């Protein structure tokens, strides 16, 4: 099975990063500006990119330490059954975000595309905390002409 992993050090508190990962307003600042449904475990978050996009069930929340979601829709099809986790580790200099998007059924060009895009969005999360301005979709860095 395929897996995407990124590790990013962010000069900011785990509490501030956790808020960006667990609220509609926070998620809208760094991933996609069209986000709704964030909440407690069991809630479904709808992320929209130009009208369509993935839905995720919130599986687990440990304040300032862990956020875990499971893909719950049909779009995009290759994401079906995948899970995402954000592990937060704060020290005196930074908070390290360990991102994983796992349980992919195959390793192909779409997985490679998504890996690069997740890297773009992890840098958007970092920028959101460190400068106060992220680059959520549709203002993100585009990596090919099909976006």
KEVO-851849 format. One record per residue (C-alpha): residue number from 1; residue in three letters; x negated, y negated, z. Coordinates in steps of 0.02 Angstrom, whole numbers, plus 32768, in hexadecimal, padded with zeros to 4 digits. Example, Ala and Ser with C-alpha at 12.3 -4.5 7.8 and 13.67 -1.06 7.14 Angstrom:
BEGIN
{1 ALA {7D99 80E1 8186}}
{2 SER {7D54 8035 8165}}
***
This chain:
BEGIN
{1 UNK {8000 8000 8000}}
{2 UNK {7FCA 7F4F 7FDD}}
{3 UNK {7FAA 7ECA 8060}}
{4 UNK {7F83 7E11 8061}}
{5 UNK {7F1B 7DCC 80F0}}
{6 UNK {7EDD 7D1D 8115}}
{7 UNK {7E85 7CD5 81AC}}
{8 UNK {7E88 7C18 81C5}}
{9 UNK {7E42 7BAF 8253}}
{10 UNK {7EAD 7B17 8277}}
{11 UNK {7E7F 7A85 82E7}}
{12 UNK {7F23 7A82 8345}}
{13 UNK {7F82 7AD8 83D0}}
{14 UNK {7FD5 7B82 83C2}}
{15 UNK {8075 7B2D 8400}}
{16 UNK {8077 7AB3 836E}}
{17 UNK {8051 7B3C 82EF}}
{18 UNK {80D5 7BAE 833B}}
{19 UNK {8157 7B23 8324}}
{20 UNK {8129 7B15 826B}}
{21 UNK {8143 7BD2 825A}}
{22 UNK {81E8 7BE1 82B7}}
{23 UNK {8256 7B4C 8289}}
{24 UNK {82A9 7B17 81E6}}
{25 UNK {8259 7A6B 81F4}}
{26 UNK {81AD 7AB4 8215}}
{27 UNK {81B3 7B35 8189}}
{28 UNK {81F0 7AAF 8111}}
{29 UNK {8153 7A4A 8131}}
{30 UNK {80D7 7ACB 80EF}}
{31 UNK {8129 7B5B 808C}}
{32 UNK {81C7 7B24 8030}}
{33 UNK {822A 7A87 804D}}
{34 UNK {82CB 7AEE 8039}}
{35 UNK {82CF 7B5A 80D6}}
{36 UNK {8361 7B88 8147}}
{37 UNK {8390 7C08 81CB}}
{38 UNK {82F5 7C0F 823A}}
{39 UNK {831F 7C47 82E9}}
{40 UNK {8312 7CD5 8363}}
{41 UNK {82EE 7D8C 8338}}
{42 UNK {8378 7DCE 82C8}}
{43 UNK {8395 7D29 826E}}
{44 UNK {837B 7D20 81B2}}
{45 UNK {830E 7C97 816A}}
{46 UNK {8335 7C64 80B7}}
{47 UNK {82A0 7C1E 8058}}
{48 UNK {82CE 7BD1 7FB0}}
{49 UNK {825C 7BA3 7F20}}
{50 UNK {82C6 7B4C 7E9C}}
{51 UNK {8368 7BA5 7ECC}}
{52 UNK {832A 7C56 7EEF}}
{53 UNK {82AF 7CA4 7F65}}
{54 UNK {8290 7D1E 7FF0}}
{55 UNK {82F6 7D3C 808C}}
{56 UNK {82A1 7D7B 812A}}
{57 UNK {82E6 7DC2 81CC}}
{58 UNK {828C 7D7F 8264}}
{59 UNK {824B 7E1F 82B6}}
{60 UNK {81E1 7DE1 8347}}
{61 UNK {81B2 7D3E 8399}}
{62 UNK {8132 7D2C 8425}}
{63 UNK {811F 7C72 8448}}
{64 UNK {8076 7C2E 8415}}
{65 UNK {8037 7CDE 83E8}}
{66 UNK {809B 7D3B 8363}}
{67 UNK {811F 7D22 82DC}}
{68 UNK {8158 7DB9 8278}}
{69 UNK {81D6 7DC3 81E9}}
{70 UNK {821A 7E4F 8178}}
{71 UNK {8252 7E2D 80C5}}
{72 UNK {830D 7E4B 80BD}}
{73 UNK {8346 7E1D 800E}}
{74 UNK {832D 7E4E 7F5A}}
{75 UNK {82C8 7DB8 7F1E}}
{76 UNK {823C 7DCB 7EF2}}
{77 UNK {824F 7E86 7ED8}}
{78 UNK {8199 7EB1 7EFD}}
{79 UNK {81AD 7E65 7FAB}}
{80 UNK {8236 7EE3 7FDA}}
{81 UNK {8207 7F38 807D}}
{82 UNK {8170 7EC9 809D}}
{83 UNK {814C 7E78 8144}}
{84 UNK {80F1 7DD8 8173}}
{85 UNK {8099 7DB1 8215}}
{86 UNK {8042 7D18 8259}}
{87 UNK {7FD2 7D3C 82ED}}
{88 UNK {7F94 7CA2 834D}}
{89 UNK {7EF7 7C9D 83B8}}
{90 UNK {7ECB 7BF8 840B}}
{91 UNK {7E21 7BCA 8451}}
{92 UNK {7DD0 7B26 8484}}
{93 UNK {7DA8 7AF3 83CF}}
{94 UNK {7E38 7B34 8366}}
{95 UNK {7EC9 7BA9 834F}}
{96 UNK {7EA4 7C39 82DA}}
{97 UNK {7F38 7C72 8271}}
{98 UNK {7F28 7D26 8237}}
{99 UNK {7FA8 7D39 81AA}}
{100 UNK {7FDD 7DE2 8162}}
{101 UNK {805D 7E0D 80DC}}
{102 UNK {8061 7ECA 80D7}}
{103 UNK {80C0 7F68 80A0}}
{104 UNK {80B4 7F3C 7FE7}}
{105 UNK {80E1 7FD2 7F7B}}
{106 UNK {8057 7FAD 7EFD}}
{107 UNK {7FBA 7F49 7EE0}}
{108 UNK {7FD0 7EED 7E3C}}
{109 UNK {7FC3 7E41 7DEB}}
{110 UNK {805C 7E02 7E4A}}
{111 UNK {800B 7E31 7EF0}}
{112 UNK {7F6E 7DD2 7EB9}}
{113 UNK {7FD9 7D3B 7E8C}}
{114 UNK {8033 7D40 7F34}}
{115 UNK {7F8E 7D51 7F90}}
{116 UNK {7F4C 7CB4 7F3F}}
{117 UNK {7FEF 7C57 7F5F}}
{118 UNK {7FEE 7C8B 8016}}
{119 UNK {7F3D 7C44 8020}}
{120 UNK {7F81 7BA0 7FDA}}
{121 UNK {800D 7B9F 805A}}
{122 UNK {7F98 7BCA 80EA}}
{123 UNK {7F33 7B30 80BB}}
{124 UNK {7FD6 7ACE 80B7}}
{125 UNK {7FFA 7B09 8169}}
{126 UNK {7F4C 7AD4 819D}}
{127 UNK {7F60 7A29 814C}}
{128 UNK {800A 7A12 819A}}
{129 UNK {7FBF 7A24 8248}}
{130 UNK {7F1B 79CB 822A}}
{131 UNK {7F56 7938 81C0}}
{132 UNK {8012 7934 81DD}}
{133 UNK {8037 795D 8127}}
{134 UNK {804A 7A09 80DA}}
{135 UNK {8068 7A36 8024}}
{136 UNK {8107 7A9E 8022}}
{137 UNK {8157 7AD7 7F7F}}
{138 UNK {8176 7A7C 7F09}}
{139 UNK {80E1 7A0F 7F35}}
{140 UNK {8068 7AA1 7F50}}
{141 UNK {7FCD 7AC8 7EEB}}
{142 UNK {8004 7B26 7E4F}}
{143 UNK {7F92 7BB5 7E1B}}
{144 UNK {7FD6 7BD8 7D6D}}
{145 UNK {8047 7B8A 7CEA}}
{146 UNK {80DC 7BFD 7D0F}}
{147 UNK {8102 7BAA 7DB5}}
***
